[in-house]
Each structure stands twice: as C-alpha cells, then as structure tokens.
Amino acid sequence: MTAPGIPNDYVRSTSCFGDRLKTIEDQAFAAVAMGFRAIELGLSESPVPLTGFEDTRRETGVKLAAVVAGCLRPRVERMPCTMLSSPRDEEREQAKLSIRRHIQLAQRLGAPVVVLRGSSVADAKLHSESEDLTQRIAREGVNDELREAVRGFVGRVQKKGQRQLDHLCRSLHALRQEFPETQLALAPGAHLDDLLSFEGMGWVLDDLAKQGLGYWHDVGKVHLGERIGLASQGNWLDTYAPRMVGIHLQDAAEQESEMPPGLGEVDFKLVAGYLSSGATRVVEINPRHGRAEVLASVQFLHSHGI
C-alpha cells in the first residue's frame, strides 16, 4: 500500500510540494510515482503555472479532485477570497470574482469541488484581540483561564459577525446559482476571529441547505481549536459529517498542524468512524516533510480504515 507506484485512493495536495517542484507536470508526475491517482490544487507560497496539466493528465491518468480557493495566488495570511463576507460591497464583488476564477479553473480541469476557507470578522479591535490571544497561547501554553478567554472571545465574534454571515450566505447563494454544477464546500476557519467557527459553520450550512453547499473537514485545525477550548473533533464530525464532501488529513500537536498523520495527537480512529465512502480524502502536510513521511502517512491512514 505504501510502496511507490502502487495506486492508493488518497489525494495529494500540491501544498505538500512547497517550492521543490516548479511545474504542475512535475508535481503530477511525482504524485503518480508515489501511488496517488489524484491531486488537489492547494495553497502555496509560489503557485506553479497550470499550463500543461491537460497533457499531463492524458499521459498519467491523474485526476484533479479539488481546487482550494486562493491557490492561484501566493499564500498569505488572509486570502482575498475570504472577503465574501465583507461589509463593503466592492470587497465582496472582488471576492466573488476571485471565486469565479477558481470555479472556472475547476471546471476546465475537471475538478468537481472548490474548497473555501475562512472569513474574518471586519472589526479592527477584535482582530487585534485575536492576535493578542494567539500570542499569549504561544508564550504561555494552554490553561483553563486562556480556554475560557478564547471561548468568550469567539462568542463575541459570532455576535458581532451576524451581519457579515448574512453577506457570506448571499455571496455563496449567488455563486451557487451561477455555477450549480460545481460543488462548493466550506472549511473551518483557522483564526480566532474567523466567522466560520463551530456555530457559524452551522448557520451558513443550514441557511444554504437547499443550495447544496457542502462541508469540508480539516482535521488539524479542528484539533488545535479543541486544544484551546473550542468545539471538539467529535462535535464537528457528529454535527457536520452528514454534509461532508471532503477532508484534509493531517496531524497536529501543541500549536503545530500539517504534521504527517500518526505523528501527533489526532484520534484518527474517531475520524474514520465518520467518513463516508464518497468523501474525498486529501493528504495535506507541510512541505518540510518528505517522500518517506508521505508514504508512511498513507500506510497509517490505510491501517486506520480512513
């Protein structure tokens, strides 16, 4: 199952390559050589040109399983596509233009899903408080006082962000109406001031239930949230697994995510119990981890029934 070249059913995110491979052809050939039959266009510090992928697909048989919104630009802390919830009309329109480009790319290259990550509350004071809390956690580690502070802060973000969640729902509704043939899937936010917390995710998914909006689980980010007092992995999965179309598979420990599965604290047996056979399984680990770690991750995930 882990030997190079033996096909597996997982998807490798191009974010795993970092800047080691400079073309989509090289990335696709490398993924296929390791046994992956599909790739995801993930976030990267230096996105590669996508010209030549169609020829590579014909030559190797590799498929494009998903496109992460933001993959067309260098990775930054907060991608332009996160502005779908902005209180400013012009910023929402710019964000929708960005998502349209990603959807059109997905359609051209045969990817059925576009993954949307994050949408921060538009409040400078809350943003500053979010950064202060994050720095405190990094300095002091996690304790009960900080967990309580985090929970209270996230509650205030949700209250402040109600109007923005309405904007997000309207933006997503418009995109679903325009591109009904492409699945859109929301992933949990990575920041404390993100609107897509456990509660926020539910509000958006419920509001757009008739539009077929999907959920994309992120094992590592949810685990880090659980460590600092937010909803647990089990709560996320128990609530949103019925609407899950895909999952980013990575491990996490302390304050680090994007670790190879099996090297951190995530309970992958728990995760396995919630995955449907149709959920897209994407291996997404930091590019500092090499070929051996990726192959070991595949073996670990397979052994846990994922």
C-alpha positions as CSV (number, residue, x, y, z in Angstrom):
1,M,0.0,0.0,0.0
2,T,2.9,2.4,0.7
3,A,5.3,1.3,-2.0
4,P,5.9,4.0,-4.6
5,G,3.9,3.4,-7.7
6,I,1.2,1.2,-6.1
7,P,-2.1,3.0,-6.6
8,N,-3.9,4.3,-3.5
9,D,-7.3,6.1,-3.1
10,Y,-6.0,9.2,-1.4
11,V,-5.5,12.7,-3.0
12,R,-2.2,14.5,-2.6
13,S,-2.4,18.3,-2.1
14,T,0.1,20.3,-4.2
15,S,0.7,22.3,-1.0
16,C,2.8,19.3,0.1
17,F,5.4,20.1,-2.5
18,G,6.3,23.6,-1.4
19,D,8.7,25.2,-3.8
20,R,10.6,21.9,-4.6
21,L,8.8,21.3,-7.9
22,K,8.3,24.2,-10.2
23,T,5.7,23.0,-12.7
24,I,2.3,21.2,-12.4
25,E,3.7,18.5,-14.7
26,D,6.4,17.7,-12.2
27,Q,4.0,17.8,-9.3
28,A,1.5,15.5,-11.1
29,F,4.2,13.0,-12.1
30,A,5.7,13.0,-8.6
31,A,2.3,12.3,-7.1
32,V,1.6,9.4,-9.6
33,A,5.0,7.9,-9.0
34,M,4.1,7.7,-5.3
35,G,0.8,5.9,-6.0
36,F,-1.6,8.9,-5.9
37,R,-4.1,8.9,-8.6
38,A,-5.5,12.4,-7.9
39,I,-4.2,15.7,-6.7
40,E,-5.7,18.8,-5.2
41,L,-4.6,22.3,-6.1
42,G,-3.7,23.6,-2.6
43,L,-2.4,26.8,-1.2
44,S,1.3,27.5,-1.9
45,E,3.9,30.3,-1.3
46,S,4.7,30.2,-5.0
47,P,1.8,28.7,-7.1
48,V,3.1,26.9,-10.2
49,P,1.8,27.6,-13.8
50,L,-1.0,25.3,-14.7
51,T,-0.3,25.2,-18.4
52,G,0.4,21.6,-19.5
53,F,-1.8,19.9,-16.9
54,E,-4.2,18.6,-19.5
55,D,-1.4,16.9,-21.4
56,T,0.0,15.5,-18.2
57,R,-3.4,14.2,-17.2
58,R,-3.7,12.4,-20.6
59,E,-0.2,10.9,-20.1
60,T,-0.5,9.8,-16.5
61,G,-4.2,9.4,-15.9
62,V,-4.0,11.7,-12.8
63,K,-7.3,13.5,-11.9
64,L,-7.9,16.8,-10.2
65,A,-10.0,16.1,-7.2
66,A,-10.4,19.6,-5.8
67,V,-9.4,23.2,-6.0
68,V,-8.7,25.3,-2.9
69,A,-9.8,28.9,-3.4
70,G,-6.7,31.0,-3.2
71,C,-4.4,28.6,-5.0
72,L,-4.0,30.9,-7.9
73,R,-2.1,33.5,-5.8
74,P,0.8,33.2,-3.4
75,R,-0.4,32.1,0.0
76,V,-0.9,35.0,2.5
77,E,-2.4,35.1,6.0
78,R,-5.8,36.0,4.8
79,M,-6.6,35.3,1.2
80,P,-8.7,37.7,-1.0
81,C,-11.5,35.0,-1.3
82,T,-12.1,35.3,2.5
83,M,-13.8,38.7,1.8
84,L,-17.0,37.1,0.6
85,S,-18.5,38.3,4.0
86,S,-17.0,41.8,3.9
87,P,-19.4,44.7,4.9
88,R,-18.1,46.6,1.9
89,D,-19.8,45.9,-1.4
90,E,-16.7,46.4,-3.6
91,E,-14.7,43.9,-1.5
92,R,-17.4,41.3,-1.8
93,E,-17.6,41.7,-5.5
94,Q,-13.8,41.3,-5.8
95,A,-14.0,38.2,-3.7
96,K,-16.7,36.8,-5.9
97,L,-14.6,37.5,-9.0
98,S,-11.8,35.5,-7.3
99,I,-14.0,32.6,-6.6
100,R,-15.4,32.7,-10.1
101,R,-11.9,32.3,-11.5
102,H,-11.3,29.3,-9.3
103,I,-14.6,27.7,-10.2
104,Q,-13.9,28.2,-13.9
105,L,-10.5,26.7,-13.5
106,A,-12.0,23.7,-11.7
107,Q,-14.5,23.2,-14.5
108,R,-11.8,23.5,-17.2
109,L,-9.6,20.9,-15.5
110,G,-12.3,18.6,-14.4
111,A,-12.3,19.2,-10.6
112,P,-15.8,18.7,-9.0
113,V,-15.2,20.7,-5.8
114,V,-13.9,24.1,-4.8
115,V,-13.0,24.5,-1.2
116,L,-13.5,27.8,0.6
117,R,-11.5,28.6,3.8
118,G,-12.2,31.3,6.3
119,S,-13.9,34.6,6.6
120,S,-12.7,37.0,9.3
121,V,-14.9,39.5,11.2
122,A,-14.4,43.0,10.0
123,D,-13.5,44.6,13.3
124,A,-10.0,46.0,13.9
125,K,-10.3,45.8,17.7
126,L,-11.4,42.1,17.6
127,H,-8.7,41.3,15.1
128,S,-6.1,42.8,17.4
129,E,-7.5,40.9,20.3
130,S,-7.4,37.7,18.3
131,E,-3.7,38.3,17.6
132,D,-3.0,39.0,21.3
133,L,-4.8,35.8,22.4
134,T,-2.9,33.8,19.8
135,Q,0.4,35.2,21.0
136,R,-0.5,34.6,24.7
137,I,-1.2,30.9,23.8
138,A,2.2,30.7,22.1
139,R,4.0,32.2,25.0
140,E,2.2,30.7,28.0
141,G,0.7,27.4,26.6
142,V,-2.8,26.4,27.2
143,N,-4.5,26.7,30.6
144,D,-8.1,26.9,31.9
145,E,-8.0,30.7,32.1
146,L,-7.0,31.1,28.5
147,R,-9.5,28.5,27.3
148,E,-12.3,30.5,29.0
149,A,-11.0,33.7,27.4
150,V,-10.9,32.0,24.0
151,R,-14.5,30.8,24.3
152,G,-15.7,34.2,25.4
153,F,-13.9,35.9,22.6
154,V,-15.3,33.6,19.9
155,G,-18.8,34.1,21.3
156,R,-18.3,37.9,20.9
157,V,-17.0,37.4,17.3
158,Q,-20.1,35.4,16.4
159,K,-22.4,38.1,17.9
160,K,-20.5,40.9,16.1
161,G,-20.4,39.0,12.8
162,Q,-24.1,38.2,12.3
163,R,-24.5,40.8,9.6
164,Q,-21.3,39.5,7.9
165,L,-22.6,35.9,7.9
166,D,-25.7,37.2,6.1
167,H,-23.4,38.7,3.5
168,L,-21.5,35.4,3.2
169,C,-24.7,33.5,2.7
170,R,-25.8,35.9,0.0
171,S,-22.4,35.7,-1.8
172,L,-22.4,31.9,-1.7
173,H,-26.0,31.8,-2.9
174,A,-25.2,33.9,-5.9
175,L,-22.2,31.7,-6.8
176,R,-24.2,28.5,-6.4
177,Q,-26.9,29.9,-8.7
178,E,-24.2,30.9,-11.3
179,F,-22.3,27.6,-11.1
180,P,-24.7,24.9,-9.9
181,E,-22.6,22.1,-11.5
182,T,-19.6,22.7,-9.2
183,Q,-19.7,21.8,-5.6
184,L,-18.7,24.5,-3.1
185,A,-17.5,23.3,0.3
186,L,-16.8,25.4,3.4
187,A,-13.8,24.5,5.7
188,P,-13.5,25.7,9.3
189,G,-11.6,28.9,9.9
190,A,-8.0,28.9,11.1
191,H,-8.1,32.1,13.2
192,L,-9.9,33.0,16.4
193,D,-11.7,35.9,14.8
194,D,-13.0,33.8,11.9
195,L,-16.7,33.7,11.4
196,L,-16.7,30.0,10.5
197,S,-16.5,28.8,14.0
198,F,-18.4,25.7,15.0
199,E,-21.6,27.7,15.4
200,G,-21.0,30.0,12.4
201,M,-20.5,27.0,10.2
202,G,-23.9,25.6,11.2
203,W,-25.7,28.8,10.5
204,V,-24.3,29.1,7.0
205,L,-24.8,25.4,6.1
206,D,-28.4,25.5,7.4
207,D,-29.2,28.7,5.5
208,L,-27.9,27.3,2.2
209,A,-29.1,23.7,2.7
210,K,-31.3,23.9,-0.4
211,Q,-28.4,25.2,-2.4
212,G,-26.3,22.0,-1.8
213,L,-23.4,23.8,0.0
214,G,-21.0,21.2,1.3
215,Y,-18.7,20.9,4.4
216,W,-15.0,20.2,4.2
217,H,-13.4,18.9,7.4
218,D,-9.9,20.0,8.4
219,V,-8.6,17.5,11.0
220,G,-5.6,19.5,12.1
221,K,-7.2,22.9,12.5
222,V,-10.2,21.5,14.4
223,H,-7.8,19.6,16.7
224,L,-5.8,22.8,17.5
225,G,-9.1,24.6,18.2
226,E,-10.1,21.8,20.6
227,R,-6.9,22.1,22.5
228,I,-7.6,25.8,23.3
229,G,-11.2,25.2,24.5
230,L,-13.3,25.2,21.3
231,A,-15.6,22.5,19.9
232,S,-14.0,19.1,19.8
233,Q,-13.2,16.9,16.8
234,G,-16.1,14.6,17.7
235,N,-18.5,17.5,17.9
236,W,-17.6,18.8,14.5
237,L,-17.8,15.4,13.0
238,D,-21.0,14.4,14.7
239,T,-22.7,17.6,13.6
240,Y,-21.4,18.1,10.1
241,A,-20.3,14.7,8.8
242,P,-23.6,14.1,7.0
243,R,-22.8,17.1,4.8
244,M,-19.1,16.4,4.4
245,V,-17.8,16.1,0.8
246,G,-14.1,16.0,1.7
247,I,-11.4,16.1,4.4
248,H,-7.9,17.4,4.8
249,L,-5.9,14.8,6.5
250,Q,-3.0,16.0,8.7
251,D,-2.0,15.6,12.3
252,A,-1.5,18.2,14.9
253,A,0.1,18.6,18.4
254,E,0.7,21.5,20.7
255,Q,0.5,24.5,18.4
256,E,1.6,22.8,15.2
257,S,-0.6,21.4,12.4
258,E,0.1,20.0,8.9
259,M,2.0,17.1,10.5
260,P,2.1,13.6,8.9
261,P,-0.8,11.6,10.3
262,G,0.4,9.3,13.1
263,L,3.0,11.8,14.5
264,G,0.6,14.0,16.5
265,E,-2.3,13.8,18.8
266,V,-5.3,13.4,16.5
267,D,-7.6,10.4,17.1
268,F,-7.8,9.0,13.6
269,K,-9.9,6.1,14.7
270,L,-12.6,8.6,15.7
271,V,-12.2,10.3,12.4
272,A,-12.5,7.1,10.5
273,G,-15.9,6.3,12.1
274,Y,-17.5,9.4,10.5
275,L,-16.1,9.2,6.9
276,S,-18.4,8.1,4.1
277,S,-17.0,6.1,1.2
278,G,-17.6,9.1,-1.1
279,A,-15.7,11.7,0.9
280,T,-12.6,13.0,-0.8
281,R,-9.5,12.2,1.3
282,V,-6.7,14.7,0.8
283,V,-3.3,14.3,2.4
284,E,-2.2,17.8,3.2
285,I,1.1,18.0,5.2
286,N,3.8,20.7,5.4
287,P,6.3,20.6,2.6
288,R,9.2,20.2,5.0
289,H,8.1,16.6,5.4
290,G,9.5,14.5,2.5
291,R,8.7,11.4,0.5
292,A,9.2,8.9,3.3
293,E,6.8,10.7,5.6
294,V,4.1,11.0,2.9
295,L,4.3,7.3,2.2
296,A,4.2,6.5,5.9
297,S,1.1,8.7,6.2
298,V,-0.7,6.8,3.6
299,Q,0.2,3.5,5.3
300,F,-1.0,4.9,8.7
301,L,-4.3,6.2,7.3
302,H,-5.0,3.0,5.4
303,S,-4.3,0.9,8.6
304,H,-6.9,3.1,10.5
305,G,-9.6,2.5,7.9
306,I,-9.6,6.0,6.5
